[in-house]
Amino acid sequence: MITYTWNVQSMLIVDTPEPGFVTTVIWTITANEQQYSAVYTGASQFYSQNGSFTPYDQLTEDQVISWVQNSMESAEVNALYSILATQIENQKNPPSIPMSQPLPWL
């Protein structure tokens, strides 16, 4: 079974409309299954605050991850999980790669 872990790598902030307003979150999803793993990195931009403002120094990673996940459609999240699952499957069962061979009559 694959487990998916979300992490925040960095955030960009501005001082308007509030000091420390987060405009961009750089995030990763790491997929793990036994000894296999895959990572997807993305960025989410925010133009307005949904709900009450939380000062930058009081933000938690879980809170920011929830912003990122809530900004996506469930189909988009499922597509990212599918990409990571395919990467893991390709590690477990590498696909055949066509190789150039010399012509047999030369």
ZIURLIN-V579769 format. One record per pair of residues at least 12 apart in sequence whose ideal C-beta (glycine too) atoms are under 8 Angstrom apart, sorted by sequence separation. I is the first residue (numbers start at 1). J is the second residue. D is the distance in whole Angstrom. If there is no record, write none. Layout:
i: (I,I)
j: (J,J)
d: (D,D)
//
This chain:
i: (12,28,11,28,29,11,27,28,10,11,26,27,10,26,27,8,9,26,27,50,8,9,25,8,9,24,25,7,24,50,6,7,24,25,46,6,23,24,6,7,23,44,5,22,23,44,4,5,46,4,5,4,5,44,3,21,44,2,3,2,3,2,18,1,9,17,21,22,18,20,19,20,18,19,20,22,27,42,25,40,27,22,25,13,25,40,40,22,39,38,38,31,38,29,37,29,36,8,11,31,38,7,31,29,33,36,8,31,36,8,31,7,6,8,6,6,4,2,4,2,2,2)
j: (24,40,24,41,42,25,41,42,25,26,41,42,26,42,43,25,26,43,44,67,26,27,43,27,28,43,44,27,44,70,27,28,45,46,67,28,45,46,29,30,46,67,29,46,47,68,29,30,71,30,31,31,32,71,31,49,72,31,32,32,33,33,49,33,41,49,53,56,53,55,55,56,55,56,57,59,65,80,64,80,68,64,67,56,68,83,84,67,84,84,87,81,88,80,88,81,88,61,64,84,91,61,85,84,88,91,64,87,92,65,88,65,65,68,68,69,81,81,84,84,85,88)
d: (4,7,7,5,8,5,7,8,8,7,7,6,5,8,7,6,4,5,7,8,7,6,7,5,6,6,5,7,7,8,6,5,5,7,7,7,6,7,6,7,6,7,7,6,8,5,6,5,7,7,8,5,7,5,7,7,8,5,5,7,7,5,7,7,7,8,8,7,5,6,8,3,8,7,7,7,7,8,6,6,5,7,7,6,6,6,6,8,8,5,4,7,5,6,7,8,5,5,7,4,8,7,7,6,5,5,5,7,6,6,6,8,5,8,7,7,6,8,7,7,6,6)
//
